[in-house]
Amino acid sequence: DYDQSVFTDNQNIDNQHEYNKHENLQSYDPRRQPHSFFYLGVTGQIESLKYANTDGISVKYEFLAGSRWKLVEGKNKGQSQFGFKSKGFNREIVWNFPFDVTYASTNVKEWPQIVIY
């Protein structure tokens, strides 16, 4: 059982970024370079803001990426809850608004950027 591949000759891998067939089942052709890609994972949070004369605001974010990048997991944009200044010395508006995205690409050009507004 251990000698058999988990893939049959006609079975495709579900992930569209992978080979059409498992690489071990394809015949070797030295003239053909296999398709390759990489992942970029970004996690973080928008914590807080110190802003003088405004209260009760929310924040939005959006990831902008070039055509060579595909979002494979997460949301590329979002909006936080409305935050109000704290009563203490800091007078910060606190959101602790998390984001988590994963992109796939074959080229580093047009790298994803986050825009906060």
Summary of the structure (lengths in Angstrom):
residues: 117
radius of gyration: 22.3
end to end distance: 56.0
largest distance: 69.8
contacts: 238
relative contact order: 0.28
helix: 3%
strand: 38%
